[in-house]
Amino acid sequence: MAVPKKKTSPSRRGMRRSADALKNPTYVEDKDSGELRRPHHVDLKTGMYRGRQVLKAKTEA
């Protein structure tokens, strides 16, 4: 049976649990369209990423 050799300190326990808190996702305003999008993500409406066209623009249906 696996048994811990030493006690986990409160500091180490806290470091392990530090990623458990949920945070709201951040959004930035797009320079060209002015719409909100996630940072470091492709704008799906226009298909632009960092000033380059990487996807075909989504057509209005």
N, C-alpha and C positions, 0 to 999 in steps of 0.2 A: 504494500500500500504506500502511495506517495505522500510523504509528510514534509512540510517545509522545514528546512534546516534552521532558518532564522526568522524572527518576527519581522514583518513588513512595517517599516516606520510610517507614521502619518504623512510625512513628506512624500515618500515614494507612492503611497496609496493615492494621495492627491494628484500626483503627476500622472498616474495611470487613468484617473477619472477626469482629467482636465478636458478631454475631448468629448465628454458625455453631454455637455451643455449645448442646447440647440441655439443656433444663431440665425437671424433672418438673412436670406441671400441678398447680396448687394447688387444694385443696378446702376448703370451709368447712362447718361443721355448721349445718344448717337450724334456725332458731329454733323452728319449729312441730313439725316431724316428727322432728328430731334426726338425719336422714340426711345423708350427705355429698353436696354438690353443688358445681358450679363457681361462683365468684363472678361476679356480674352475668349469670347465666343463669337461665332459667325452670326451676322444679322441675317436671319432666315428670310426676311421680307425682301431685302435687296440682294443678298448673296455676297455682301462685301465683308472682308476681314482685313484690318490694318491697311485700308486704302486700296486693296486689290479685289478684283472680282474672282471669287473662288467657286461660287455656285451660280446656277442659272437663277434669275430673279423669279420669285413666285408670281404667277399671273392671277389677276383677280377673276374669280369665277362667278 
